[in-house]
Amino acid sequence: MNVAIVTPEALPFAKSGELADFSAALPKYLASLGLNVTLIMPKYRTPEIESLPTQTVLPELSVPLGGERVKAGVSKAEHGYFDIYFIDNPKYFLRERIYGPSTGEYLDNDERFIFFSRAVLEFLLKSKLRLDIIHCHNWPSALVPVFLKTHYRNERAFSRVATVFTLHNVAFQGDFPPESLVLTELNWNYFNPRELSLNGRFNFLKAGVVYADVVNTVSSAYKKEILAKKHSRGLSEILQSRRGTFFSVRSGIDYEAWNPEKDPYLAANYGPADISGKNACKLALIKELGLRLPETSPIIAYISHLSRFKGTDILLEALDEIGAMEAALVVCGEGEERYELALGEAARRHRGRIAAPLEIRPALVHKVVAGADILLIPSLHEPCGLNQFCGFRYGTIPVVRATGGLKETVKPYSPATGKGNGFVFQEYSAAALLAALREATDCYRNAPDAWRRLREEGLRENYSLEVTARGYVRLYQKALRSKRGG
């Protein structure tokens, strides 16, 4: 089976959220199952891309856009198990960030990603790559299935190609003014509530849901949530209409990249058989971040894009009380400017108890996950979440809000039975967050045997992307049956 994965981001080349981790790891695991995999993404001007050995495949690709022809370039890099193709246009992708600065999104994101979607298909036509599946992710690549069934419907090269569209988070939809449709070169007949419009706007995510052969999301709990009107952000009706071709495949993490027994970033390696090295990682983190607390006190980690969807607002409300606990808090992340400023100020106010290195370098993130005792994930919405899986793998106990994939994968600890793999709170509030943190820190201090069992329970979990990849193979087969019959 020949698969092209189309994504706006992938580690280590460009990252704004968990999609980058997923997009980088899934191709490797698909390839290990015998699929031929290609990854296609924009050529941002990041050091990781600029330093990569590449060869030019198409120096000048002519891309239709709004009645004009815009030039693109395509380069190729061999990346172990699979090849990566970069779509290049400095006007659109020579930017500091993927979608926009911390103060808001780029005003031309509609144009940038309409261009990207058309460029992907023009490149695939010219390259003559044999494909069975085009797998698209989130709103920036959502128009690929639309263009395949409109502008490219008569191209023989695409006649047997099926599309899979993965919804990683319906909170981000690619919602633009109606006038953006002009850039697609589609006529206005497509701008209706059954196809491209939602609430009078051009909605990229909805368009992908309508036109893809198969649609999926990243946990069964999140699928149930977004089928309901309350959590669908306007998409419930169209998702209900796709029930027969709408599935869930739970995400996972790369167990080769996330392996405390071999992790090169750690002060000491450890694993399920001997977890003693975790304490050395904790001492190294205390020293590196200038934390002032006894090693017998817990370290709480919050690693996230900084936004309301990830619970940053209720974390801010709770900061002073967390700062007064016999514990330390480490915040890693980038995001909205107001949150970055507030967290920086809190770190100065609670020096030694709150550290806010507002970045997401892989080395730092791995050190924090290994050195922390508790991983806080207080999301308003969380389609699947990957951090809790990293926590399980590294013996770091998750404290989460019961939503989406967090509700599905983190089972609340019961002192009565000793069962569970984390701590869970229901209400979206600072008070509920603090209550769950106090429950976890009390367990850490006063019930060492229970804490050890919690760690052991997490270490036994298996959320490897190998399991996820097998789920996507089955999904690709369903997409091909939908496209080709049989």
C-alpha positions as CSV (number, residue, x, y, z in Angstrom):
1,M,0.0,0.0,0.0
2,N,1.4,3.4,-1.0
3,V,0.5,6.3,1.4
4,A,1.2,10.0,1.2
5,I,0.8,11.8,4.6
6,V,0.0,15.5,4.1
7,T,0.6,17.6,7.2
8,P,1.3,21.3,8.2
9,E,3.9,20.2,10.8
10,A,6.2,17.4,11.9
11,L,9.0,17.0,14.3
12,P,11.8,18.0,14.4
13,F,11.1,20.4,11.5
14,A,8.2,22.4,12.7
15,K,5.9,22.1,15.8
16,S,3.0,24.0,17.3
17,G,1.3,21.0,19.0
18,E,1.0,17.3,19.3
19,L,0.2,16.9,15.6
20,A,3.9,17.4,15.0
21,D,4.9,14.4,17.2
22,F,2.2,12.3,15.6
23,S,3.1,13.2,12.0
24,A,6.8,12.4,12.6
25,A,6.2,9.0,14.2
26,L,3.3,7.5,12.3
27,P,5.2,7.2,8.9
28,K,7.9,5.2,10.6
29,Y,5.5,2.7,12.2
30,L,3.5,2.4,9.0
31,A,6.7,1.7,7.1
32,S,7.6,-1.0,9.6
33,L,4.4,-2.7,8.8
34,G,5.4,-2.9,5.1
35,L,3.7,0.3,3.7
36,N,5.5,2.6,1.3
37,V,5.1,6.0,3.0
38,T,5.8,9.6,1.8
39,L,5.4,12.7,4.0
40,I,4.6,16.1,2.4
41,M,4.8,19.4,4.3
42,P,5.6,23.1,3.8
43,K,9.3,24.1,3.7
44,Y,9.4,26.5,6.7
45,R,12.7,28.3,7.4
46,T,13.6,26.4,10.6
47,P,17.2,25.4,11.4
48,E,16.1,21.8,11.3
49,I,14.9,22.0,7.7
50,E,17.7,24.3,6.5
51,S,20.4,21.9,7.8
52,L,18.8,18.9,6.3
53,P,20.5,17.4,3.2
54,T,17.9,17.7,0.4
55,Q,17.7,17.4,-3.3
56,T,15.6,19.6,-5.6
57,V,12.9,17.5,-7.3
58,L,10.9,20.2,-9.0
59,P,12.6,23.7,-9.1
60,E,9.5,25.4,-10.6
61,L,6.0,24.0,-10.0
62,S,3.2,26.1,-11.3
63,V,0.3,26.2,-8.8
64,P,-3.2,27.6,-9.7
65,L,-4.3,30.2,-7.1
66,G,-7.1,32.7,-7.5
67,G,-6.9,32.9,-11.3
68,E,-3.2,33.2,-11.4
69,R,-0.2,30.8,-11.4
70,V,2.1,30.9,-8.4
71,K,5.5,29.3,-8.4
72,A,6.5,26.7,-5.9
73,G,9.6,24.5,-5.5
74,V,9.8,20.9,-4.2
75,S,12.7,19.3,-2.5
76,K,13.2,15.8,-1.1
77,A,14.9,14.4,2.0
78,E,15.4,10.8,2.8
79,H,14.4,10.3,6.4
80,G,15.1,6.8,7.5
81,Y,12.0,4.7,6.8
82,F,10.4,7.2,4.5
83,D,10.9,10.2,2.2
84,I,9.8,13.8,3.0
85,Y,8.9,16.3,0.3
86,F,8.9,20.0,1.2
87,I,6.7,22.4,-0.7
88,D,8.6,25.7,-0.9
89,N,7.4,29.3,-1.4
90,P,9.1,32.0,0.7
91,K,6.2,34.3,0.6
92,Y,4.0,31.8,2.4
93,F,6.4,29.8,4.5
94,L,9.3,32.1,5.4
95,R,7.7,32.9,8.7
96,E,8.7,32.8,12.4
97,R,5.9,30.5,13.3
98,I,3.6,28.1,11.5
99,Y,0.2,29.8,12.0
100,G,1.0,33.1,13.5
101,P,2.7,35.0,16.4
102,S,1.6,34.7,20.0
103,T,-0.7,37.7,19.5
104,G,-2.8,36.0,16.8
105,E,-2.9,34.2,13.4
106,Y,-1.4,35.3,10.2
107,L,-4.0,37.2,8.2
108,D,-3.3,35.3,5.0
109,N,-3.6,31.7,6.4
110,D,-6.4,31.0,4.0
111,E,-4.2,31.9,1.0
112,R,-1.1,30.0,2.5
113,F,-2.9,26.7,2.9
114,I,-5.1,26.9,-0.2
115,F,-1.8,27.2,-2.0
116,F,-0.3,24.3,0.0
117,S,-3.2,22.0,-0.9
118,R,-3.1,22.8,-4.6
119,A,0.7,22.5,-4.6
120,V,0.6,19.1,-3.1
121,L,-1.7,17.8,-5.8
122,E,0.1,19.5,-8.6
123,F,3.3,17.9,-7.3
124,L,1.8,14.5,-7.1
125,L,0.6,14.8,-10.7
126,K,4.0,15.8,-11.9
127,S,6.0,13.3,-9.8
128,K,3.9,10.3,-10.9
129,L,4.2,8.8,-7.5
130,R,2.0,5.7,-7.3
131,L,-0.5,6.2,-4.5
132,D,-3.4,4.4,-2.9
133,I,-4.1,6.7,0.1
134,I,-3.6,10.4,0.7
135,H,-3.9,10.9,4.5
136,C,-4.6,14.6,5.5
137,H,-4.4,16.2,8.9
138,N,-6.3,19.1,10.4
139,W,-7.7,22.2,8.6
140,P,-4.5,23.2,6.8
141,S,-4.6,20.2,4.5
142,A,-8.4,19.8,4.5
143,L,-8.9,21.1,1.0
144,V,-6.9,18.3,-0.6
145,P,-9.9,15.9,-0.6
146,V,-12.1,18.8,-1.9
147,F,-9.7,19.6,-4.8
148,L,-9.4,15.9,-5.7
149,K,-13.2,15.6,-6.2
150,T,-13.5,18.9,-8.1
151,H,-10.5,20.3,-10.0
152,Y,-8.8,16.9,-10.3
153,R,-11.7,14.5,-10.6
154,N,-10.9,13.6,-14.2
155,E,-7.2,12.9,-13.6
156,R,-6.5,9.2,-14.2
157,A,-3.6,9.3,-11.7
158,F,-6.0,10.0,-8.9
159,S,-9.0,7.9,-10.1
160,R,-8.3,5.1,-7.5
161,V,-6.7,7.2,-4.8
162,A,-8.7,7.3,-1.5
163,T,-8.5,10.1,1.1
164,V,-8.4,9.8,4.8
165,F,-9.0,13.0,6.9
166,T,-8.0,13.0,10.6
167,L,-9.5,15.5,13.0
168,H,-7.0,16.0,15.7
169,N,-8.9,18.9,17.2
170,V,-12.2,20.5,16.0
171,A,-11.5,23.6,18.0
172,F,-9.3,24.8,15.2
173,Q,-11.3,24.8,11.9
174,G,-9.7,27.1,9.4
175,D,-12.7,29.5,9.4
176,F,-12.4,32.3,6.8
177,P,-14.5,34.9,5.0
178,P,-16.6,33.8,2.0
179,E,-14.3,35.8,-0.3
180,S,-11.5,33.2,0.4
181,L,-13.4,30.8,-1.9
182,V,-12.1,32.9,-4.9
183,L,-8.6,31.6,-4.2
184,T,-9.7,28.0,-4.7
185,E,-11.1,28.7,-8.2
186,L,-14.2,26.8,-7.3
187,N,-17.5,28.3,-8.3
188,W,-20.0,29.8,-5.8
189,N,-22.3,26.8,-6.1
190,Y,-20.0,25.0,-3.6
191,F,-20.5,27.6,-1.0
192,N,-23.6,26.2,0.7
193,P,-24.4,24.6,4.1
194,R,-24.1,21.0,2.7
195,E,-20.5,21.6,1.5
196,L,-18.1,24.4,2.2
197,S,-19.9,27.0,4.4
198,L,-20.6,27.0,8.1
199,N,-22.4,29.9,9.7
200,G,-21.9,31.9,6.5
201,R,-18.1,31.4,6.5
202,F,-15.7,29.3,4.4
203,N,-14.8,26.5,6.8
204,F,-11.8,24.4,5.7
205,L,-12.3,21.6,8.4
206,K,-15.9,21.1,7.4
207,A,-15.0,20.9,3.7
208,G,-12.5,18.1,4.5
209,V,-15.2,16.2,6.5
210,V,-17.6,16.5,3.6
211,Y,-15.2,15.4,0.8
212,A,-12.9,12.8,2.3
213,D,-13.6,9.2,1.6
214,V,-13.1,8.3,5.3
215,V,-12.9,10.6,8.4
216,N,-11.5,9.8,11.8
217,T,-10.6,11.3,15.1
218,V,-8.1,10.3,17.7
219,S,-10.0,8.6,20.5
220,S,-13.4,7.0,20.8
221,A,-14.4,9.3,23.7
222,Y,-13.6,12.4,21.6
223,K,-15.6,10.9,18.7
224,K,-18.7,10.6,21.0
225,E,-18.2,14.2,22.2
226,I,-18.0,15.8,18.8
227,L,-21.0,13.8,17.5
228,A,-23.0,15.7,20.2
229,K,-24.0,19.2,19.4
230,K,-22.6,20.7,22.6
231,H,-18.9,19.8,21.8
232,S,-18.9,19.7,18.0
233,R,-18.4,23.5,17.4
234,G,-21.0,23.4,14.7
235,L,-19.9,20.1,13.1
236,S,-22.3,17.6,14.7
237,E,-24.8,17.5,11.9
238,I,-22.3,16.9,9.2
239,L,-20.4,14.3,11.3
240,Q,-23.7,12.5,12.0
241,S,-24.3,12.3,8.2
242,R,-20.9,10.6,7.9
243,R,-21.6,8.0,10.6
244,G,-20.9,5.1,8.3
245,T,-17.5,6.4,7.3
246,F,-16.5,8.2,10.6
247,F,-14.2,6.2,12.8
248,S,-11.8,6.6,15.7
249,V,-8.2,5.5,15.9
250,R,-6.5,6.3,19.3
251,S,-3.2,8.0,19.0
252,G,0.0,6.9,20.7
253,I,3.6,7.8,21.1
254,D,6.9,6.7,19.5
255,Y,8.2,4.2,22.0
256,E,11.7,4.4,20.5
257,A,11.9,8.2,21.0
258,W,10.2,8.0,24.4
259,N,12.2,5.3,26.1
260,P,13.7,6.1,29.6
261,E,16.0,3.1,29.3
262,K,17.8,4.7,26.3
263,D,16.8,8.3,26.4
264,P,20.0,10.3,25.6
265,Y,18.7,13.5,27.2
266,L,18.4,12.1,30.7
267,A,20.9,12.4,33.6
268,A,20.3,8.7,34.3
269,N,18.4,6.0,32.4
270,Y,15.9,3.7,34.1
271,G,13.0,1.4,33.3
272,P,10.3,-0.8,34.8
273,A,12.8,-3.3,36.2
274,D,14.8,-0.5,38.0
275,I,13.3,2.9,38.4
276,S,16.0,4.3,40.7
277,G,17.5,6.4,37.9
278,K,14.4,8.6,38.0
279,N,15.6,10.2,41.2
280,A,18.8,11.3,39.5
281,C,16.7,12.9,36.8
282,K,14.8,14.8,39.4
283,L,17.9,16.1,41.1
284,A,19.3,17.2,37.7
285,L,16.1,19.0,36.9
286,I,16.1,20.8,40.3
287,K,19.7,22.0,39.6
288,E,19.1,23.0,36.0
289,L,16.0,25.1,36.8
290,G,17.2,26.5,40.1
291,L,14.3,25.0,42.1
292,R,14.5,25.3,45.8
293,L,12.8,22.3,47.5
294,P,13.8,19.1,49.2
295,E,14.1,16.1,46.9
296,T,11.3,14.5,49.0
297,S,8.8,17.0,47.8
298,P,7.0,16.4,44.4
299,I,7.7,18.3,41.2
300,I,4.6,19.0,39.1
301,A,5.0,19.5,35.3
302,Y,2.7,21.3,32.9
303,I,3.9,20.8,29.3
304,S,1.5,22.3,26.7
305,H,0.6,24.8,24.1
306,L,-0.5,27.8,26.2
307,S,-4.2,28.3,25.5
308,R,-7.6,28.1,27.2
309,F,-8.2,24.8,25.4
310,K,-5.2,23.3,27.3
311,G,-6.4,24.7,30.7
312,T,-3.8,27.5,31.0
313,D,-6.4,29.9,32.3
314,I,-7.4,27.7,35.3
315,L,-3.8,26.9,36.0
316,L,-3.1,30.7,36.2
317,E,-5.9,31.1,38.7
318,A,-4.3,28.3,40.8
319,L,-0.7,29.5,40.6
320,D,-0.4,31.3,43.9
321,E,-1.8,28.3,45.8
322,I,0.5,25.9,44.0
323,G,3.4,28.2,44.8
324,A,2.5,27.9,48.5
325,M,2.4,24.1,48.4
326,E,5.3,21.9,49.5
327,A,5.9,21.2,45.8
328,A,7.4,22.8,42.7
329,L,5.8,23.6,39.3
330,V,7.6,23.5,36.0
331,V,5.9,25.0,33.0
332,C,7.1,24.2,29.4
333,G,5.3,25.7,26.5
334,E,4.7,28.4,24.0
335,G,1.4,30.0,23.0
336,E,-0.7,33.1,23.6
337,E,1.2,36.1,24.7
338,R,-1.0,36.9,27.7
339,Y,-0.3,33.5,29.2
340,E,3.4,33.7,28.5
341,L,3.6,37.0,30.3
342,A,1.5,35.9,33.3
343,L,3.6,32.7,33.7
344,G,6.8,34.6,33.5
345,E,5.6,36.9,36.2
346,A,4.5,34.0,38.4
347,A,7.9,32.4,38.1
348,R,9.5,35.6,39.3
349,R,7.0,35.9,42.2
350,H,7.6,32.3,43.3
351,R,11.2,32.0,42.4
352,G,12.5,28.5,43.3
353,R,9.0,27.0,43.5
354,I,7.7,27.9,40.0
355,A,9.9,27.7,36.9
356,A,8.7,28.7,33.5
357,P,11.1,27.9,30.7
358,L,8.7,28.9,28.0
359,E,10.0,26.6,25.3
360,I,9.4,23.2,23.9
361,R,12.9,21.9,23.0
362,P,12.9,18.1,22.9
363,A,15.8,17.9,25.3
364,L,14.1,20.1,27.9
365,V,10.7,18.3,27.5
366,H,12.3,14.9,28.0
367,K,14.2,16.1,31.1
368,V,11.0,17.6,32.6
369,V,8.9,14.4,32.0
370,A,11.6,12.2,33.5
371,G,12.4,14.6,36.5
372,A,8.8,15.4,37.5
373,D,6.7,13.3,39.7
374,I,3.3,14.5,38.5
375,L,2.2,15.5,35.0
376,L,-0.7,18.0,35.1
377,I,-3.1,18.1,32.1
378,P,-6.1,20.3,33.0
379,S,-7.5,20.6,29.4
380,L,-10.9,22.2,28.6
381,H,-10.9,19.8,25.6
382,E,-8.4,17.1,24.8
383,P,-9.2,14.9,21.7
384,C,-6.6,12.3,22.8
385,G,-3.6,13.8,24.5
386,L,-0.1,12.3,24.2
387,N,1.5,13.7,27.3
388,Q,-0.2,11.2,29.6
389,F,1.3,8.4,27.6
390,C,4.8,9.9,28.0
391,G,4.0,10.2,31.7
392,F,3.1,6.5,32.0
393,R,6.2,5.5,30.1
394,Y,8.5,7.6,32.4
395,G,6.8,6.8,35.7
396,T,5.3,10.3,36.1
397,I,1.7,10.2,37.4
398,P,-0.9,12.1,35.3
399,V,-3.4,14.5,37.0
400,V,-6.0,15.2,34.3
401,R,-9.4,16.7,33.7
402,A,-12.0,14.1,32.5
403,T,-12.4,15.0,28.9
404,G,-11.9,13.3,25.5
405,G,-8.9,10.9,25.4
406,L,-7.8,11.8,28.9
407,K,-11.1,10.4,30.3
408,E,-10.5,7.3,28.1
409,T,-6.9,6.5,29.1
410,V,-6.4,7.8,32.7
411,K,-8.3,5.8,35.3
412,P,-8.8,7.5,38.7
413,Y,-6.8,6.1,41.6
414,S,-9.0,4.6,44.4
415,P,-7.4,4.4,47.8
416,A,-10.0,1.7,48.7
417,T,-9.1,-0.7,46.0
418,G,-5.6,0.5,45.0
419,K,-6.7,0.5,41.4
420,G,-6.1,3.3,38.8
421,N,-3.2,4.9,37.0
422,G,-3.7,8.6,37.8
423,F,-5.8,11.3,39.3
424,V,-8.9,12.8,37.6
425,F,-11.1,15.8,38.2
426,Q,-14.4,16.7,36.5
427,E,-15.2,20.3,36.9
428,Y,-13.3,22.8,34.8
429,S,-12.1,25.1,37.6
430,A,-9.1,26.1,39.5
431,A,-10.6,24.7,42.7
432,A,-11.1,21.3,41.1
433,L,-7.6,21.4,39.7
434,L,-6.1,22.2,43.1
435,A,-8.2,19.5,44.8
436,A,-6.8,16.9,42.4
437,L,-3.2,18.1,42.9
438,R,-3.6,18.0,46.7
439,E,-4.9,14.4,46.4
440,A,-1.9,13.5,44.3
441,T,0.7,15.2,46.4
442,D,-0.8,13.7,49.6
443,C,-0.5,10.3,48.1
444,Y,3.1,11.0,47.1
445,R,4.1,12.1,50.6
446,N,2.0,9.8,52.8
447,A,1.4,6.6,50.8
448,P,4.7,5.6,49.2
449,D,3.5,2.0,48.5
450,A,0.4,3.3,46.7
451,W,2.5,5.7,44.7
452,R,4.8,2.9,43.7
453,R,1.8,0.8,42.6
454,L,0.5,3.8,40.6
455,R,3.9,4.1,38.8
456,E,3.9,0.3,38.1
457,E,0.4,0.5,36.7
458,G,1.4,3.3,34.3
459,L,4.6,1.5,33.3
460,R,2.5,-1.6,32.3
461,E,0.3,0.5,29.9
462,N,1.0,0.2,26.1
463,Y,0.2,3.2,24.1
464,S,2.9,2.7,21.4
465,L,2.3,4.0,17.9
466,E,2.7,0.5,16.7
467,V,-0.8,-0.2,17.9
468,T,-2.0,3.1,16.4
469,A,-0.4,2.3,13.0
470,R,-2.2,-1.0,12.8
471,G,-5.4,0.9,13.3
472,Y,-4.6,3.2,10.5
473,V,-3.9,0.3,8.1
474,R,-7.4,-1.0,8.8
475,L,-8.7,2.5,8.2
476,Y,-6.9,2.8,4.9
477,Q,-8.4,-0.5,3.8
478,K,-11.9,0.9,4.6
479,A,-11.1,4.0,2.6
480,L,-10.0,1.9,-0.4
481,R,-13.2,-0.2,-0.2
482,S,-15.2,3.0,0.0
483,K,-13.4,4.5,-3.0
484,R,-13.1,1.4,-5.2
485,G,-16.0,-0.8,-4.0
486,G,-15.8,-4.4,-2.7
